[in-house]
Amino acid sequence: MAKTTGLIRAASALALVGALLVVTPVAYAEGNKPSADYAPMMLVLDASGSMTEADAGNGQTRMDAAKQAANTLIDELPAQAKVGLTTYGTGTGSTDAEKAAGCQDIQVLNEVGKVNKTALHDAVNGLNPRGYTPIGNALKKAAEALPDEGPRSIVLVSDGIDTCAPPPPCEVAQELAKQGVDMRIHTVGFQVDAQAREQLTCVAQATGGNYYDAADGNTLGGILPRVVDRALRDYEPRGIPVDGTAEPKNAPLLKAGQYLDSMKSPETKYYSVDVPKGARVYFTGTVVLPSATTDGYKYTTVGAIGPDGQDCLVAGDTALAGDGFEGFPVSTTAKVPLVDSSSCTQQEGRYTFSIERKEDALGGDEVRPVEIFVFVEPPLKKGGDSGPQAASSDGANNGKAEFVAPGGDPVAVTGGGSFADATALPGSGTYSDSLRDGETVFYKVNVDWGQALSYRITAGPNPNATGLDAMMSAGTILYTPLREDYDRNVSVMDSKTIAEVRPVSTTPVLYNNREAEGNPYVGPNSVAGDYYIGINTRRRFSETQPPISGEVPFKLEVSVAGEPVAAPEYVELEGSSFDTTSENAGGHERAKPSSALVWAGLVAGVVLVAGAGTTLLVLSRRRRR
C-alpha cells in the first residue's frame, strides 16, 4: 500500500497549496510537493551599548551570544519563510550628546520577504553594539515594514528597558492592538532586570504574544528558534482569488483546486462546478477566524443546487464554532451527486454551490477570509472491487475505534498554523507541544484504506495565572482529509489541574462508507488520506482582559489501528488532461464565469494511475440546524 498512501499524501498537499496546480502523477509520486506559506515576521535585535557586557556565559558578550542564537535560527528557517531583520543602537554611541540621534538610530537591515539566509547571516554578523535602546520606535518601524494585512509577527530580543521613551513600548503595542492590526509581538528578555521584564511582558501581552526569559547565552540559543517557529505559524489564508456572486446566476466556474474569497456576516455567495459523468465533487467552505476570536456562535453552511435547479441539500451542511471551540476555522463540505438520497444521485452537469456565513449577536460582522476547496473523484472501474462493506455504527462507541494509548516518551513537535502548514506526524506515537492563549495549531496523520484513527489530548496545568484567570479550555476538532469537521471535544484546566480531553476516534476508512453518508459516524470516513487534528487553548474567564501570556504544555497521543486493505480502482476521466501552463500554476488568476464544460484541471485534486488504485480525499458530514 506504500504507493497508494504516498499518492494520497501528494494529492492532499497539492490541493492545499492555494493555487490551481495541475501536475503529472509521476512528478507528484516522486515528492514534487508544493511549498506552504508562512506568516511574515520581523526579527528585532538589540545592539545597544549594554550588549557589550561579557556576562552571557562561556566568555561571551551578550552580543556574541545573540549573534550565535540568531545564526542558529537562521539556519533552521524554512526556505519559504518570510523574515526580515531590524536593529537599533549601531549608528551612534550612548553619550548624552548622542541621545537625540541615538533614539532614532533604527535600521531595517533586511526587508521582509522570502528568506535570504546569506544576507541575514551577513547582517547579524556585522552588528556592532554601541548606542541607545529605542524599543518603542523600533516596534513602530518594524510594524511599518510588515505587510498591511494578514497574520504577521514581530520577535524582539532586548537586554534592557527602553532608554528613549516616549513613546513607551507598551503603549505602542496597545495602539497596534487597538487598530485591529492582526499582529503578535513576542519578546525575549536577555539577562534583564525586573523593570525591563515587566515592560517586555506588557508589550507581548498587549498583542496576545508571549514573553520569554533568557538568563544566559545557552538559554537564548534554545529559546529563540522556538519563538520564531511560533511566530511563523499563524494561519495565513491562501488560494486563487475568486469573487462569488450574490445570486446563483453567473456564479464563477471553478475547477479542482483551492480558492480564496472573503465574506461578511451574514452573507451568502455562489460558485459553480462541472461534474463529469459518474464523478463526484466535494466542495468545502472554510471561514478563517482570528486566533483570539470573540465570543458567540459562528456558522458556515454549504449548499448545492443541481443542473435542473433542484435543491440537493435541503438544509445544507453546517459547521459551528463557539462554546469552547472559538478560534477554530469553521469548515464544512458538500458532495454531489448524492448516494443516500432520492434526488441529485447520478446526474452530470453544472452544479451551483453556496456558502452562507452568519454569526449570532456576540459574533460580530467583520469581513473574514473564506477558503474554498474543490475536489473531484472519478468513478470506479467497471466491475472493480469497491472493498469491504460499510463500517457498522452499532455498539457503545458507534463503531468507532477504541483509543489505545501508544505509550513511549513524548517526542517534541511544533504544530503548523493552518491546514496547509499542518505538521505531519508519522503515525502512532506520543507527541508534546505547547500553546499560547487563543492559539490554534494543526497536525496531520495519514490514514489508509481499512484503518481507523484515534487520539487523546492532555493539557496543562496552566502555570501562567491564578484563580479564575487561570481557567482555560483545551479543545480539539478532527477534520477529514477534505477539512470536513468530523468530531470535537473540549475540557478545562486551571493552575493546578490538567485538562483531560476525551479521545476522538473514527470508524475504519472504507469506500462503501458512503452508502451510510447520512450517518455522522460512518459516512464521512469514505476516502483515505491525511486527517487533520486541530488543537486550541483559550481562557475561559475575563474575556475583556488581554490574553494570558506564556505557554501551556500539552501531550498528544495518536493511534492508527488496523491493517490497510486494497484501494478501490478508479477510472481515468475521459477527456481529462494534465495542464502545466504557468497561467494555471501561478495562483493569481481570478476565476471568471464561463459557459464551457471544463475538463482540464480535474486531476489537480485527483491523482489517476491505471491499475494502481487511486486517491481522493473526503466526505462530508450532514449537520442540520
N, C-alpha and C positions, 0 to 999 in steps of 0.2 A: 504493500500500500504506500510505500515511500513516495513513488512518483505521483500518485493521486494527491497525497497530502501536500507535497511541495507545490503542485499546481494550484491547490486551493489557497495556500498562503499567498502565492503570486497573484492570483486573481483578486484576493482581498486587498492586497497592497495597491494594486493597480487602480481599483475602483475608488479607493480612498485618497488618491493623491491630489484631487482638486483640479484636475484638468482632464479633457477628453482624450486620453492616451489610448491609441489602438496599436498593439504590437503583435508580433508573431508569437505563438505559444512556445516556440523553441527558445527565443530570446528570453522569455519570462521564466521558463523552466530552468534556465541556467543562472537565474538570480539577478537579472537586469531589472531590479525593482526601483521605482521612482522614489525620490527622497522626500522626507517630511519637512514641513516648515517649523520654525521656532519663533517664539515671541522675541522681538528686538530687545536688546539690553545694552545699557551703557555702564561700564565699569569706571568708577571714580576713585583714583588712588591719591592718598595724601602724600605730598612731597614737601611738607613744611620743614622748617629747621629742626624741630624736635625729632624728626625721623633719623637724624644722625646719631642719636643716642645708641651706644653699644651695649644694650641690655636685653637683646632678643634671644640670648642663649647661643651656645656653640660659638661664641666670639663674634657673632654677627651684630651689625647695626640693625635698627628697625627697618631701615630702607632695604638693606640686603635681604632680610627675611621676607619683606613684602614683595620684592622682585622675584625671589625664589618661588614663593607661593603663586604669584601671578603667572610666571612662566610655566609652572606645572599645570595650572588650569587651562592656559592657552593650548598646551599640548593635547589636553583632553577634550577640547571643544569639538562638537560635531562639525563636519565640513559644511553643513547647511546653516549653521548658526549665524545670527546677525548681531554682531558685537562691535561696540566702539569703545574708545578709551579717552577719558578726560582726567586731567591732573591739575593740581594747584601748588604754588609755592616754589616753582623752579626758576622764575624770572627775576626775582628780587631777593634782597636779604631780609632780615627780620628786625632791623633797627626802627626806632620811632619815626625817623625821617622817611623811611621807605613804606610806611604803613598804607598811605593812600594808594600808592601804586600796587603794593603787595595784596591789598584786598580786592583788586581787580585782576590779579595775576592768575587767570584760569585759562587753560588751553585744552581744546579738543584736539588731541593728537591723532586720533583715528576716528573717522566718521562711522556711524552705524551702517553696516552693510554686510554682505557676505564675508565671512571671516577670512582675513588675510593673516595667517599665523606669523609669517616672516615679519610683516610690518608691525604687528603687535609686539612681538619679541623685541624688535629693534627699539620701539618706543619705550617699552618698560626698562630695558637695559640702559637707555640713555637718560633716565631720570636722575637729576642732581638736586637733592633736597636743600632748601635754603630759607624759604620765606614764611609767610603767614598762613592761616587756616580759614579761608573764607567759605565755610561749608554751605551757608545759606545761598550765596550767589552761585556756588558751584552746582547746587541742586537745580537752580533755575536754568543755568546754562545747559546742563545735561538733559533736562526735560525738553528744552527747545530743540536739542539735536536729535531727539527721538521722533518717530512718526507721529502725526497728529491724531491718528485713530488706531483702535485695536489694542489688545493687551501688550504691555511693554513694561520694562523694569529698569531700575537703577540699583546698582550694588555699590555702596560707599564703604571704603576702608579708611578709617581715621584713627590716629593715636591720641586725639585730644579734642577739646572743646573748640567751638568756633571762636576765633580771635578777632573777627571783623564785624560782628553783628552791630547794627541792623544790616540786613533782615535776619531775625532769629531763625535758625534752621527748622525748628518745629513749626513755626508759623508758615514758612514756605511750603512745607509738606501738607499742612492743613489746608492751605489755599489751593494747592493742586487737587486735593481730595474734594473740596467744595465745588470746584469747577467741573466735577464729574469726569475728570481725567481717569481713564482706565489704566492706571499705573500703580505699581507697587514699588516701594523703596525698601530695600534690605540694607541693614547697616552692620558693620563689623567693627567693634571696638578693640583696638590692638594696644594692649597694656594701658588701658585708660583708667582714670580715677572715677570716683562715684559721680561727680558732677558731669563729666563727659558721658559716662554710661547712661545717666538719666536723659541727657539731651539726645543721644543717638537712639535710645529706646523710644522716645517721644516721636522722633522722625519716622521710625519704622511703623509704630502703632497707628499713626495718623493715616496711613495709606493701606493698612492691612498687611504690611510686610513684617519681617522678623528682625530682631536684634540678636547678634551673636557675639560672644565674648571670647577673645583670643589672648591668653595670658603670655604667650611666648611664640617664637617663630614656628616651632613644630606644630602647635595648635592651629596657628593661622594657616599653615600649609594643608592641614586636614580639613579645616572649615571652609576655606574659600572656594574650592572646586564644588563642594556640595551646595553652597549658597548660590553659585552661578547655575548649577543644574536646576535648582528650584526656580530661579528667576526665568529660565528659558522655557518652562513647561506650562505656562498659562495657555488656555485654549485660544487658538487663533483660527477663526473660521476660514474656509477656503473652498474654491470651486470656480467653475466658469461663470462669470456674471450673467444673470438672466433676469428679465422683468416679467413676472407673472401678470396675467390680466385680471381685472376685477370681475369679468364675466367669462363663461366658457368659450364664447365665440372668439376666434383669433388667438387662442392660447398658444404660446410659443411651443414649437415642436422640439422635443428633447430626444437625443439618442442615449445609449447606455453611457454612464459616466457620472460625475459629480458636479453640481451647480451651486451657485450662491446667490441668494436673493435677500431681501430684508422686509420685515413686516412690523406694523404697529399692532396694538391690541385695542379693540377687536378688529380683525381684518381677515378676508379670505382671498386667496389668489388661485389661478388656474393654469395648468400646464397640460400638454398632450404628448402621447407616446404611441407609436405604431406598433401593434402586436402582430407578428407574423403567425401564420397558420400553425397551430399545435404548440406554440411557445407560451410562456407565462412572463409577465412583467411584474417586478417588485418595485414599488415606488415609496421611498422613505422621506419623510419630512422631519428635520431636526432643528428645533429652535434652540439657539445657543444663549444661555443666560449667564450673567456675570457670576464670578465665583462667590462673591459675598452678596448674593441676591437678596432682595427684600422678602418679607413675609407674604403670605397669600398663596392662593392656588393658581396654577398656570396650566392651560390645556392646549394640546396640539391635536387636531383631528384631521385625518387624511381620508378623502372620499374618492370615488371613481364613478364615472359615467360611461356607459358602453357606447359602441358605434351607432346604435339606434336610439340613443338618448335615454336608455333605461338606467335607473339608479342601482348600481351594483352593490353598494354598501349603504344600506338604508340609514343606519345611524352613524356610519363612519367608524374608523379605528381611532381610538382616542388614547393618548398618553397624558399622564398627570404629574405635575411637580407640586410639592408643598407638604406640610405636615411632617416635617423631618427630612424631606428629600429636596429642600431648596438647594439651588446651585448645580444640580444635575441638568444636562441637556434634556429637553422634552422631545422624545423621539418615538415615532410610530410608523408602521408600514402598511400599505395596501397592496393586495396582489390580485391580478386578473390574468386570464379567466379564473373563475372560482371553481372549486372542486365540490365542496359540500354545500350546494345551493341549487335553487330551481331556476336561476337566471344567470346570465353572464358566464356561461360554462365553457363552451368550446367555440367562441366567436373571435375571429381575427378582425383586424381593422384598427381604427384610431380610437383610443380611449382618452378621455379627459380626466385628469386628476386634480383634486382641490386640496389645498392646505388651509385650514382655519386655525387662527391663533386667537386666544382670548384669555383674560385673567379676571379674577374677582376684584372687589373694590380695593383690597390691600395690595394687589399685584402690580399696579402701575400700568402705564400705556406707552412706555418707551419703545422706540424702534429697535428691534433686535435682528441679528443675522439669522438667516434660515438656510441650512444646508439641505440640498435635495440630492438624493442618491437613486439613480435609475439602474436597475439590473435586469437582464433578460436571460431567461432559462429556456433552452431549446427542448423539443420533445424527446422522449426516449426512442431508441431504435425500434423498428418494428419487430415484435416478438422478443424484445430484450427483457432481461430479468430486472425487475424493479427492487428485488431484495426481499428481506423478511417483512411480514405483515406489520401493521402499525402497532406501536407500543400500547400496552394496556394502562389505563389510568386507575385501575382498581387497586385497593389496598390503602393502608394508613397514610402513605406518602404520595398518593395519587400517581403511582407508577414511576416516580422519580427516584433517582439513585440515593441510597442511604450514604450519608457522609462518613468516611473512614479517615481518621487523621493519618497523614502520611508519615509523621514522625521526622526525626532528624533535626539538626540545629538549623536555625533560620539563616537564609542567605540574604544579604543586604541587596536591595534593588531600589531603583528610583523610578516611580511611575511617570508616565507621559501625561501631557496636559490635554490631550484630545484623543478621539478615535484614531486619527491618522498617526499620532505620535505614541500610541499605546505601547508600553514596554512588553515585549514578547517573553513569556515565561515558558521554559522548556517542557512543562507538563507537571506531573505530580511532584509536590515538594512543599517546603515551608519557607516563607519569604518574610522579610521585615522591611519596613519603610516608615516614614513619619509624615505628618500633615500639619500645616498651619490652619488656623481658624478660617473656615469658609472655602478651603481649597478642595478641588476635586481632581483626582488622578485616575488614570486608566491603565489596565494591563490586558493582554490578550493571551488566550490559551487555545491551541488548535485541538479541535475535537473531530475525530474521523468518523466515518460511517460505522454505526454499531456501537459507538462509545457514548458515555454519559459524563457530564461534568458536575462536580460538587465542590464547594469551598466554604470556608468559615473565616470570620474576621474577629480578632480580639484587639481592642484598642484601649489605650490609657494605662494608668490613670492620668489625668491632666495635671501636670506639675506647675502650670503657669498662672494659676489663680486660686482663690479660696472662696468658700461659701457658695452662694447661688451663682456667682460669676464663673465658677469652675465647672458648672454643669454644661456638658457638650454632647451633641448627638454624634454617633458614628453610624453612617448609613451606607448601603451598597445597592446598586442596581446591576443586574446581569442583562446584557444585550445580546441578541442573536447575531450571527455574522453580518446581517444587514441592518444592525442597530435597532431592531425591534425590542422594546422594553419587555423583557420576559418575566422577571420576578425581582423582588426587592425586600429588604429587611432593614431594621434600624434598632439601635439600642442607645443607652445613655450612660455617660461616665461623669465622675467629678474628680476632686483632688485626691480621693482615697480609694475609689472603686473603679474597676475596669468596665468597659462596655463589651459584653459578650453577645455578638450579633449572631442570631440563629442562622444555621447553614442554609445556603441557597443551592438547589440541585436541579438538574434537567432529567428528562427521560432519555433513553438511548436515541441517538440521531439516526433516523431511518427515512428513506424516500417516501414510504407509504404512510408516514405520519400525517401527510397532508389530507388523507382520507378522513382524518378526525380534526380538520383545521378549526372547527368550532370549539374544540376542547382546548382551553388555555394552557394545559399542562403538556399536551402531546403535540398538537398541530404546529406550533412554532418550530419544533425541532425536526424539520424535514429536509434540511440541507446541511452538509458538513462544512466546516470552515473554522475561522477564528471567532470565538466567543469573547466578548468584551466585558471586563469586570470594572465597574466604576465604583470608587470609594470616596467618601466625603466626610469631613468633620465640620461641625458648626455649633456655635454657642447657643444655648437654649434660653437664656435669660438676658436682660439688659440689651435688647436689640438696638437701642439708640446709641449705645456706647461704642467706642472703637473696637475692632476685633481684638481678641486676646493675642498678645504677642507670644512668640515661642512655638515649639513644635510638640505634637502629641505622637508618641510611637504607636505602631500597630503591627500585628502579625497576621499574615495571610497564608492559610493552609489550603492547598489545592490538591484535588484528587481527580484523575481521569481514569474511569473504570471501563472495563470491557475490552474484548479483542476486536480489532477492526474487521468489518465484513466487506465483501466485494462492492465496489462503487457501481451505481447504475450507469448504463451506457447511453449517452446522448447522441443524437444525430447532429451533423453539421447543417445549419440552416441554409436552405437553397437560396443562392443569391447573396449570401453574406460575403464580405471581403475584409482584408486587412488593409486599413488605411493609415499609413505612417507619415502623411504630409505634415509639415510644420504648422500649417494652418489649424489642423485639428489637435495637434500636440501642444500648442502654445498655451492653452488655458485662459486666453483673454478675449476670445471672440464671443460676442453676445449671441445667444440663441434667438432666432427670429421665426415668426410664423411661416409655415411652408405647407403647400398642398401636395407635395410629392411624398410617396411612401419611401421612408428612409430605411435602407438595409445596412449600408456601410456603417461600421462602428458598433454593431450589436455585440461583436466579440470583445469590445472594450471591457465588458463586465463578465464575459464568459470565455474560458479557455477551452477550445474544442480539439480533442485528439482522438481520431478514429480508432476504435478498438481498445482504448485505454481506460474507458470510463471518463467522466468529465466533471467539471467543478462548477459550482454555483453556490451562492450563499444565501440563506434566508428563510424566512416565513414569518408572517405577521401574527400577532395575537389580537383577536377581536375583543375590544372593550366597549361596553355600552354605557352611555351616560345616563 
